[in-house]
């Protein structure tokens, strides 16, 4: 995505701020451009949405791990696994479980 794509997403969100697909696209664009704090805010909005947007936990946990924020990543992933299970999304729970396991003892 380019900045013009980011601007398009922002414009569309003005018309429908509850569109989780657009918000996820914005979070991913922010992550890609290195605006991690802003991306985290957008991921957290998705986590608090109804119903919670399960992919946000995985992507936020992955981003935090890449940034070296291992304990925060673990926390996000554990929460995400629980939410995914509550929603019956075993695939997402499994992916987050694998990422969590891959963190091993990093950061301890």
The first five atom37 places (N, CA, C, CB, O) and aatype in JSON, in Angstrom:
{
  "aatype": [20, 20, 20, 20, 20, 20, 20, 20, 20, 20, 20, 20, 20, 20, 20, 20, 20, 20, 20, 20, 20, 20, 20, 20, 20, 20, 20, 20, 20, 20, 20, 20, 20, 20, 20, 20, 20, 20, 20, 20, 20, 20, 20, 20, 20, 20, 20, 20, 20, 20, 20, 20, 20, 20, 20, 20, 20, 20, 20, 20, 20, 20, 20, 20, 20, 20, 20, 20, 20, 20, 20, 20, 20, 20, 20, 20, 20, 20, 20, 20, 20, 20, 20, 20, 20, 20, 20, 20, 20, 20, 20, 20, 20, 20, 20, 20, 20, 20, 20, 20, 20, 20, 20, 20, 20, 20, 20, 20],
  "atom_mask": [
    [1, 1, 1, 1, 1],
    [1, 1, 1, 1, 1],
    [1, 1, 1, 1, 1],
    [1, 1, 1, 1, 1],
    [1, 1, 1, 1, 1],
    [1, 1, 1, 1, 1],
    [1, 1, 1, 1, 1],
    [1, 1, 1, 1, 1],
    [1, 1, 1, 1, 1],
    [1, 1, 1, 1, 1],
    [1, 1, 1, 1, 1],
    [1, 1, 1, 1, 1],
    [1, 1, 1, 1, 1],
    [1, 1, 1, 1, 1],
    [1, 1, 1, 1, 1],
    [1, 1, 1, 1, 1],
    [1, 1, 1, 1, 1],
    [1, 1, 1, 1, 1],
    [1, 1, 1, 1, 1],
    [1, 1, 1, 1, 1],
    [1, 1, 1, 1, 1],
    [1, 1, 1, 1, 1],
    [1, 1, 1, 1, 1],
    [1, 1, 1, 1, 1],
    [1, 1, 1, 1, 1],
    [1, 1, 1, 1, 1],
    [1, 1, 1, 1, 1],
    [1, 1, 1, 1, 1],
    [1, 1, 1, 1, 1],
    [1, 1, 1, 1, 1],
    [1, 1, 1, 1, 1],
    [1, 1, 1, 1, 1],
    [1, 1, 1, 1, 1],
    [1, 1, 1, 1, 1],
    [1, 1, 1, 1, 1],
    [1, 1, 1, 1, 1],
    [1, 1, 1, 1, 1],
    [1, 1, 1, 1, 1],
    [1, 1, 1, 1, 1],
    [1, 1, 1, 1, 1],
    [1, 1, 1, 1, 1],
    [1, 1, 1, 1, 1],
    [1, 1, 1, 1, 1],
    [1, 1, 1, 1, 1],
    [1, 1, 1, 1, 1],
    [1, 1, 1, 1, 1],
    [1, 1, 1, 1, 1],
    [1, 1, 1, 1, 1],
    [1, 1, 1, 1, 1],
    [1, 1, 1, 1, 1],
    [1, 1, 1, 1, 1],
    [1, 1, 1, 1, 1],
    [1, 1, 1, 1, 1],
    [1, 1, 1, 1, 1],
    [1, 1, 1, 1, 1],
    [1, 1, 1, 1, 1],
    [1, 1, 1, 1, 1],
    [1, 1, 1, 1, 1],
    [1, 1, 1, 1, 1],
    [1, 1, 1, 1, 1],
    [1, 1, 1, 1, 1],
    [1, 1, 1, 1, 1],
    [1, 1, 1, 1, 1],
    [1, 1, 1, 1, 1],
    [1, 1, 1, 1, 1],
    [1, 1, 1, 1, 1],
    [1, 1, 1, 1, 1],
    [1, 1, 1, 1, 1],
    [1, 1, 1, 1, 1],
    [1, 1, 1, 1, 1],
    [1, 1, 1, 1, 1],
    [1, 1, 1, 1, 1],
    [1, 1, 1, 1, 1],
    [1, 1, 1, 1, 1],
    [1, 1, 1, 1, 1],
    [1, 1, 1, 1, 1],
    [1, 1, 1, 1, 1],
    [1, 1, 1, 1, 1],
    [1, 1, 1, 1, 1],
    [1, 1, 1, 1, 1],
    [1, 1, 1, 1, 1],
    [1, 1, 1, 1, 1],
    [1, 1, 1, 1, 1],
    [1, 1, 1, 1, 1],
    [1, 1, 1, 1, 1],
    [1, 1, 1, 1, 1],
    [1, 1, 1, 1, 1],
    [1, 1, 1, 1, 1],
    [1, 1, 1, 1, 1],
    [1, 1, 1, 1, 1],
    [1, 1, 1, 1, 1],
    [1, 1, 1, 1, 1],
    [1, 1, 1, 1, 1],
    [1, 1, 1, 1, 1],
    [1, 1, 1, 1, 1],
    [1, 1, 1, 1, 1],
    [1, 1, 1, 1, 1],
    [1, 1, 1, 1, 1],
    [1, 1, 1, 1, 1],
    [1, 1, 1, 1, 1],
    [1, 1, 1, 1, 1],
    [1, 1, 1, 1, 1],
    [1, 1, 1, 1, 1],
    [1, 1, 1, 1, 1],
    [1, 1, 1, 1, 1],
    [1, 1, 1, 1, 1],
    [1, 1, 1, 1, 1],
    [1, 1, 1, 1, 1]
  ],
  "atom_positions": [
    [[0.84, -1.18, 0.0], [0.0, 0.0, 0.0], [0.88, 1.24, 0.0], [-0.95, 0.0, 1.21], [1.93, 1.27, 0.64]],
    [[0.45, 2.22, -0.7], [1.18, 3.48, -0.74], [0.48, 4.49, 0.15], [1.28, 4.01, -2.19], [-0.6, 4.23, 0.68]],
    [[1.13, 5.65, 0.32], [0.49, 6.69, 1.12], [-0.85, 7.08, 0.55], [1.39, 7.91, 1.2], [-1.78, 7.36, 1.31]],
    [[-0.99, 7.1, -0.78], [-2.28, 7.43, -1.36], [-3.33, 6.38, -0.96], [-2.18, 7.52, -2.91], [-4.49, 6.72, -0.75]],
    [[-2.92, 5.15, -0.85], [-3.84, 4.1, -0.39], [-4.22, 4.35, 1.06], [-3.21, 2.69, -0.55], [-5.38, 4.19, 1.45]],
    [[-3.24, 4.73, 1.86], [-3.5, 5.07, 3.26], [-4.51, 6.22, 3.34], [-2.19, 5.44, 4.0], [-5.44, 6.18, 4.14]],
    [[-4.32, 7.22, 2.51], [-5.24, 8.36, 2.5], [-6.64, 7.93, 2.07], [-4.71, 9.46, 1.57], [-7.64, 8.42, 2.6]],
    [[-6.71, 7.01, 1.12], [-8.01, 6.49, 0.69], [-8.71, 5.78, 1.85], [-7.85, 5.54, -0.51], [-9.9, 5.95, 2.07]],
    [[-7.94, 4.98, 2.57], [-8.51, 4.26, 3.72], [-9.01, 5.24, 4.77], [-7.46, 3.31, 4.34], [-10.11, 5.09, 5.29]],
    [[-8.19, 6.26, 5.07], [-8.59, 7.26, 6.05], [-9.87, 7.97, 5.62], [-7.47, 8.29, 6.26], [-10.76, 8.23, 6.43]],
    [[-9.96, 8.28, 4.35], [-11.15, 8.95, 3.82], [-12.38, 8.05, 3.96], [-10.94, 9.34, 2.35], [-13.45, 8.52, 4.36]],
    [[-12.23, 6.79, 3.63], [-13.34, 5.85, 3.75], [-13.74, 5.66, 5.21], [-12.98, 4.5, 3.13], [-14.93, 5.5, 5.52]],
    [[-12.76, 5.66, 6.11], [-13.07, 5.52, 7.54], [-13.84, 6.72, 8.08], [-11.78, 5.34, 8.33], [-14.61, 6.59, 9.03]],
    [[-13.63, 7.88, 7.48], [-14.41, 9.05, 7.9], [-15.9, 8.8, 7.67], [-13.96, 10.32, 7.13], [-16.73, 9.22, 8.47]],
    [[-16.22, 8.13, 6.58], [-17.61, 7.82, 6.25], [-18.16, 6.67, 7.08], [-17.74, 7.5, 4.79], [-19.36, 6.62, 7.36]],
    [[-17.29, 5.73, 7.46], [-17.74, 4.57, 8.23], [-16.65, 4.14, 9.21], [-18.1, 3.39, 7.28], [-15.92, 3.19, 8.94]],
    [[-16.54, 4.84, 10.35], [-15.48, 4.53, 11.31], [-15.6, 3.14, 11.95], [-15.47, 5.56, 12.39], [-14.66, 2.68, 12.59]],
    [[-16.74, 2.49, 11.77], [-16.91, 1.16, 12.36], [-16.53, 0.03, 11.41], [-18.35, 0.98, 12.81], [-16.71, -1.14, 11.74]],
    [[-16.02, 0.36, 10.23], [-15.65, -0.66, 9.25], [-14.32, -1.3, 9.67], [-15.53, -0.04, 7.82], [-13.25, -0.73, 9.46]],
    [[-14.42, -2.49, 10.26], [-13.22, -3.16, 10.77], [-12.25, -3.58, 9.67], [-13.62, -4.37, 11.56], [-11.04, -3.61, 9.9]],
    [[-12.75, -3.89, 8.51], [-11.86, -4.27, 7.42], [-10.98, -3.08, 7.03], [-12.67, -4.76, 6.2], [-9.78, -3.25, 6.81]],
    [[-11.57, -1.9, 6.95], [-10.79, -0.69, 6.64], [-9.81, -0.38, 7.76], [-11.72, 0.51, 6.4], [-8.66, -0.03, 7.51]],
    [[-10.27, -0.5, 9.0], [-9.4, -0.21, 10.14], [-8.2, -1.17, 10.17], [-10.19, -0.31, 11.47], [-7.08, -0.77, 10.48]],
    [[-8.45, -2.44, 9.83], [-7.37, -3.42, 9.76], [-6.38, -3.03, 8.67], [-7.93, -4.84, 9.51], [-5.17, -3.12, 8.86]],
    [[-6.89, -2.6, 7.52], [-6.02, -2.13, 6.44], [-5.18, -0.95, 6.87], [-6.85, -1.76, 5.22], [-4.0, -0.87, 6.52]],
    [[-5.77, -0.03, 7.62], [-5.03, 1.12, 8.12], [-3.94, 0.67, 9.09], [-5.97, 2.11, 8.81], [-2.8, 1.13, 9.01]],
    [[-4.28, -0.23, 10.0], [-3.29, -0.73, 10.96], [-2.12, -1.39, 10.24], [-3.94, -1.73, 11.93], [-0.96, -1.2, 10.61]],
    [[-2.42, -2.17, 9.22], [-1.36, -2.85, 8.47], [-0.49, -1.85, 7.72], [-1.97, -3.86, 7.5], [0.72, -2.02, 7.64]],
    [[-1.11, -0.81, 7.16], [-0.34, 0.22, 6.46], [0.57, 0.96, 7.44], [-1.28, 1.21, 5.74], [1.74, 1.21, 7.14]],
    [[0.04, 1.3, 8.59], [0.85, 1.99, 9.59], [2.02, 1.12, 10.04], [-0.02, 2.38, 10.81], [3.14, 1.6, 10.2]],
    [[1.74, -0.17, 10.23], [2.81, -1.1, 10.61], [3.89, -1.14, 9.53], [2.24, -2.52, 10.86], [5.08, -1.1, 9.82]],
    [[3.44, -1.23, 8.29], [4.38, -1.33, 7.16], [5.28, -0.11, 7.07], [3.6, -1.5, 5.86], [6.47, -0.24, 6.76]],
    [[4.73, 1.07, 7.35], [5.54, 2.29, 7.25], [6.35, 2.55, 8.52], [4.65, 3.48, 6.96], [7.07, 3.55, 8.59]],
    [[6.23, 1.67, 9.51], [7.03, 1.82, 10.73], [6.4, 2.69, 11.8], [8.35, 2.37, 10.39], [7.06, 3.03, 12.78]],
    [[5.15, 3.04, 11.62], [4.43, 3.84, 12.63], [3.79, 2.88, 13.63], [3.33, 4.76, 11.96], [2.57, 2.74, 13.7]],
    [[4.65, 2.22, 14.41], [4.2, 1.13, 15.27], [3.25, 1.56, 16.37], [5.38, 0.46, 15.88], [2.29, 0.85, 16.66]],
    [[3.49, 2.71, 16.99], [2.59, 3.17, 18.05], [1.19, 3.41, 17.49], [3.13, 4.46, 18.71], [0.19, 3.04, 18.12]],
    [[1.12, 4.03, 16.33], [-0.19, 4.28, 15.69], [-0.84, 2.97, 15.26], [-0.03, 5.22, 14.48], [-2.06, 2.81, 15.39]],
    [[-0.05, 2.06, 14.75], [-0.59, 0.76, 14.34], [-1.17, 0.03, 15.55], [0.5, -0.11, 13.66], [-2.23, -0.58, 15.47]],
    [[-0.45, 0.1, 16.66], [-0.94, -0.57, 17.88], [-2.28, 0.01, 18.32], [0.1, -0.44, 19.02], [-3.17, -0.73, 18.72]],
    [[-2.42, 1.32, 18.24], [-3.7, 1.95, 18.59], [-4.82, 1.39, 17.72], [-3.62, 3.49, 18.43], [-5.9, 1.06, 18.22]],
    [[-4.57, 1.28, 16.43], [-5.59, 0.75, 15.52], [-5.89, -0.72, 15.8], [-5.15, 0.93, 14.06], [-7.05, -1.14, 15.77]],
    [[-4.84, -1.51, 16.06], [-5.07, -2.91, 16.4], [-5.91, -3.01, 17.67], [-3.72, -3.66, 16.59], [-6.81, -3.85, 17.76]],
    [[-5.62, -2.16, 18.66], [-6.37, -2.2, 19.92], [-7.83, -1.81, 19.71], [-5.72, -1.28, 20.95], [-8.71, -2.34, 20.39]],
    [[-8.09, -0.88, 18.81], [-9.49, -0.55, 18.49], [-10.2, -1.78, 17.94], [-9.56, 0.63, 17.46], [-11.36, -2.05, 18.28]],
    [[-9.51, -2.52, 17.1], [-10.1, -3.73, 16.53], [-10.33, -4.79, 17.6], [-9.19, -4.29, 15.43], [-11.32, -5.52, 17.56]],
    [[-9.42, -4.86, 18.56], [-9.56, -5.84, 19.65], [-10.78, -5.52, 20.52], [-8.3, -5.86, 20.5], [-11.41, -6.43, 21.06]],
    [[-11.1, -4.24, 20.65], [-12.23, -3.82, 21.48], [-13.54, -3.76, 20.7], [-11.94, -2.47, 22.1], [-14.59, -3.48, 21.28]],
    [[-13.49, -4.0, 19.41], [-14.71, -3.92, 18.6], [-15.63, -5.1, 18.93], [-14.37, -3.9, 17.08], [-15.22, -6.06, 19.57]],
    [[-16.88, -5.0, 18.49], [-17.84, -6.06, 18.72], [-18.33, -6.57, 17.37], [-19.03, -5.57, 19.59], [-18.94, -5.81, 16.62]],
    [[-18.08, -7.84, 17.05], [-17.23, -8.76, 17.78], [-15.76, -8.4, 17.58], [-17.49, -10.21, 17.33], [-15.4, -7.73, 16.62]],
    [[-14.91, -8.85, 18.51], [-13.48, -8.56, 18.36], [-12.93, -9.1, 17.04], [-12.68, -9.16, 19.54], [-13.34, -10.17, 16.58]],
    [[-12.02, -8.36, 16.44], [-11.42, -8.73, 15.16], [-10.18, -9.58, 15.46], [-11.04, -7.45, 14.3], [-9.1, -9.04, 15.73]],
    [[-10.33, -10.89, 15.42], [-9.32, -11.84, 15.9], [-7.96, -11.63, 15.26], [-9.79, -13.25, 15.64], [-6.94, -11.74, 15.94]],
    [[-7.91, -11.34, 13.98], [-6.62, -11.17, 13.29], [-5.79, -10.05, 13.91], [-6.84, -10.89, 11.81], [-4.56, -10.06, 13.79]],
    [[-6.44, -9.1, 14.56], [-5.71, -7.98, 15.17], [-4.76, -8.46, 16.26], [-6.69, -6.95, 15.74], [-3.67, -7.93, 16.41]],
    [[-5.18, -9.47, 17.02], [-4.3, -9.97, 18.08], [-3.05, -10.6, 17.49], [-5.04, -10.99, 18.96], [-1.94, -10.36, 17.97]],
    [[-3.23, -11.4, 16.46], [-2.07, -12.05, 15.84], [-1.1, -11.01, 15.28], [-2.52, -13.0, 14.73], [0.1, -11.07, 15.55]],
    [[-1.62, -10.07, 14.5], [-0.74, -9.1, 13.85], [-0.09, -8.16, 14.87], [-1.53, -8.28, 12.83], [1.08, -7.81, 14.72]],
    [[-0.83, -7.77, 15.9], [-0.26, -6.92, 16.93], [0.81, -7.69, 17.71], [-1.36, -6.4, 17.89], [1.89, -7.16, 17.98]],
    [[0.52, -8.93, 18.06], [1.5, -9.75, 18.76], [2.76, -9.95, 17.94], [0.9, -11.1, 19.12], [3.87, -9.9, 18.47]],
    [[2.59, -10.18, 16.65], [3.73, -10.35, 15.75], [4.55, -9.07, 15.67], [3.26, -10.77, 14.36], [5.78, -9.1, 15.73]],
    [[3.87, -7.94, 15.53], [4.56, -6.65, 15.44], [5.34, -6.37, 16.73], [3.56, -5.51, 15.18], [6.49, -5.94, 16.67]],
    [[4.72, -6.62, 17.87], [5.4, -6.38, 19.15], [6.63, -7.27, 19.29], [4.44, -6.63, 20.32], [7.67, -6.82, 19.77]],
    [[6.52, -8.52, 18.87], [7.67, -9.43, 18.93], [8.8, -8.93, 18.05], [7.27, -10.85, 18.51], [9.97, -8.95, 18.45]],
    [[8.47, -8.47, 16.85], [9.48, -7.94, 15.94], [10.16, -6.7, 16.52], [8.86, -7.61, 14.59], [11.32, -6.43, 16.22]],
    [[9.43, -5.95, 17.34], [9.98, -4.74, 17.96], [10.77, -5.06, 19.22], [8.86, -3.76, 18.28], [11.36, -4.16, 19.83]],
    [[10.78, -6.33, 19.63], [11.5, -6.72, 20.84], [10.69, -6.57, 22.11], [12.74, -5.92, 20.96], [11.22, -6.73, 23.2]],
    [[9.41, -6.27, 21.98], [8.52, -6.13, 23.14], [7.87, -7.49, 23.4], [7.42, -5.01, 22.9], [6.67, -7.69, 23.22]],
    [[8.72, -8.42, 23.84], [8.34, -9.83, 23.93], [7.23, -10.06, 24.95], [9.54, -10.67, 24.28], [6.27, -10.78, 24.66]],
    [[7.34, -9.48, 26.13], [6.33, -9.72, 27.15], [4.97, -9.17, 26.73], [6.75, -9.09, 28.49], [3.94, -9.81, 26.95]],
    [[4.96, -7.98, 26.13], [3.71, -7.43, 25.61], [3.15, -8.33, 24.51], [3.92, -6.0, 25.07], [1.94, -8.53, 24.42]],
    [[4.03, -8.86, 23.68], [3.6, -9.76, 22.62], [2.93, -11.0, 23.22], [4.79, -10.16, 21.74], [1.87, -11.42, 22.76]],
    [[3.56, -11.57, 24.23], [2.98, -12.75, 24.87], [1.59, -12.46, 25.43], [3.91, -13.25, 25.99], [0.67, -13.25, 25.27]],
    [[1.46, -11.32, 26.09], [0.17, -10.95, 26.68], [-0.9, -10.83, 25.6], [0.29, -9.62, 27.44], [-1.99, -11.38, 25.75]],
    [[-0.58, -10.13, 24.52], [-1.53, -9.95, 23.42], [-1.9, -11.31, 22.82], [-0.94, -9.02, 22.33], [-3.07, -11.57, 22.55]],
    [[-0.92, -12.15, 22.6], [-1.19, -13.46, 21.99], [-2.03, -14.34, 22.89], [0.13, -14.16, 21.66], [-2.94, -15.03, 22.41]],
    [[-1.76, -14.34, 24.19], [-2.57, -15.15, 25.11], [-4.03, -14.69, 25.1], [-2.01, -15.07, 26.54], [-4.95, -15.51, 25.07]],
    [[-4.23, -13.39, 25.13], [-5.6, -12.85, 25.05], [-6.25, -13.24, 23.72], [-5.59, -11.31, 25.21], [-7.41, -13.63, 23.68]],
    [[-5.49, -13.12, 22.65], [-6.01, -13.45, 21.33], [-6.41, -14.91, 21.19], [-5.0, -13.12, 20.28], [-7.42, -15.23, 20.57]],
    [[-5.62, -15.79, 21.78], [-5.94, -17.22, 21.74], [-7.28, -17.46, 22.43], [-4.82, -18.06, 22.42], [-8.11, -18.21, 21.92]],
    [[-7.48, -16.84, 23.58], [-8.73, -17.0, 24.31], [-9.92, -16.47, 23.5], [-8.66, -16.27, 25.66], [-10.95, -17.13, 23.41]],
    [[-9.77, -15.29, 22.91], [-10.85, -14.71, 22.1], [-11.14, -15.59, 20.88], [-10.46, -13.28, 21.63], [-12.3, -15.84, 20.55]],
    [[-10.09, -16.07, 20.23], [-10.28, -16.93, 19.05], [-11.04, -18.2, 19.44], [-8.91, -17.3, 18.42], [-11.93, -18.64, 18.72]],
    [[-10.68, -18.78, 20.57], [-11.39, -19.99, 21.02], [-12.86, -19.68, 21.32], [-10.71, -20.58, 22.28], [-13.74, -20.46, 20.97]],
    [[-13.11, -18.54, 21.96], [-14.49, -18.14, 22.26], [-15.3, -17.98, 20.99], [-14.51, -16.83, 23.06], [-16.5, -18.25, 20.97]],
    [[-14.65, -17.54, 19.92], [-15.34, -17.34, 18.64], [-15.34, -18.6, 17.77], [-14.69, -16.2, 17.87], [-15.86, -18.6, 16.66]],
    [[-14.75, -19.67, 18.29], [-14.71, -20.92, 17.54], [-13.71, -20.92, 16.4], [-16.06, -21.23, 17.02], [-13.85, -21.69, 15.45]],
    [[-12.72, -20.05, 16.48], [-11.71, -19.93, 15.41], [-10.44, -20.67, 15.82], [-11.4, -18.43, 15.12], [-9.46, -20.07, 16.25]],
    [[-10.49, -21.98, 15.67], [-9.35, -22.81, 16.05], [-8.11, -22.54, 15.23], [-9.72, -24.25, 15.92], [-6.99, -22.66, 15.73]],
    [[-8.3, -22.18, 13.97], [-7.15, -21.89, 13.1], [-6.37, -20.69, 13.63], [-7.61, -21.62, 11.65], [-5.14, -20.76, 13.76]],
    [[-7.07, -19.6, 13.94], [-6.39, -18.41, 14.46], [-5.75, -18.7, 15.81], [-7.38, -17.23, 14.58], [-4.64, -18.26, 16.08]],
    [[-6.46, -19.44, 16.66], [-5.9, -19.8, 17.97], [-4.62, -20.6, 17.78], [-6.92, -20.6, 18.81], [-3.64, -20.39, 18.51]],
    [[-4.62, -21.51, 16.82], [-3.43, -22.32, 16.55], [-2.26, -21.49, 16.05], [-3.75, -23.38, 15.54], [-1.12, -21.69, 16.48]],
    [[-2.53, -20.55, 15.15], [-1.46, -19.69, 14.63], [-0.86, -18.84, 15.75], [-1.99, -18.79, 13.51], [0.36, -18.68, 15.83]],
    [[-1.73, -18.3, 16.6], [-1.21, -17.49, 17.71], [-0.45, -18.35, 18.7], [-2.35, -16.75, 18.42], [0.55, -17.92, 19.26]],
    [[-0.93, -19.57, 18.91], [-0.22, -20.5, 19.79], [1.17, -20.83, 19.26], [-1.02, -21.78, 19.95], [2.13, -20.91, 20.03]],
    [[1.28, -21.01, 17.95], [2.59, -21.28, 17.35], [3.52, -20.09, 17.5], [2.43, -21.63, 15.87], [4.7, -20.26, 17.82]],
    [[3.0, -18.89, 17.28], [3.84, -17.7, 17.45], [4.26, -17.55, 18.9], [3.09, -16.43, 16.98], [5.42, -17.24, 19.18]],
    [[3.34, -17.77, 19.82], [3.66, -17.69, 21.24], [4.75, -18.7, 21.6], [2.4, -17.94, 22.09], [5.7, -18.36, 22.31]],
    [[4.62, -19.92, 21.12], [5.62, -20.95, 21.4], [6.97, -20.58, 20.79], [5.16, -22.31, 20.86], [8.01, -20.87, 21.38]],
    [[6.96, -19.94, 19.63], [8.22, -19.58, 18.97], [8.98, -18.51, 19.75], [7.95, -19.09, 17.56], [10.19, -18.36, 19.59]],
    [[8.27, -17.78, 20.6], [8.95, -16.76, 21.4], [9.77, -17.4, 22.51], [7.93, -15.78, 22.01], [10.71, -16.8, 23.03]],
    [[9.41, -18.64, 22.87], [10.18, -19.39, 23.85], [10.54, -18.56, 25.06], [11.42, -19.92, 23.23], [9.68, -17.95, 25.7]],
    [[11.82, -18.54, 25.37], [12.29, -17.8, 26.55], [12.88, -16.44, 26.17], [13.34, -18.62, 27.3], [13.58, -15.83, 26.98]],
    [[12.59, -15.97, 24.96], [13.08, -14.65, 24.57], [12.6, -13.59, 25.55], [12.6, -14.3, 23.14], [11.45, -13.62, 25.99]],
    [[13.46, -12.69, 25.89], [13.09, -11.57, 26.74], [12.98, -11.9, 28.21], [11.81, -11.03, 26.29], [12.66, -11.02, 29.01]],
    [[13.25, -13.13, 28.59], [13.16, -13.5, 30.01], [14.5, -13.39, 30.67], [12.62, -14.91, 30.17], [14.62, -13.66, 31.87]]
  ]
}
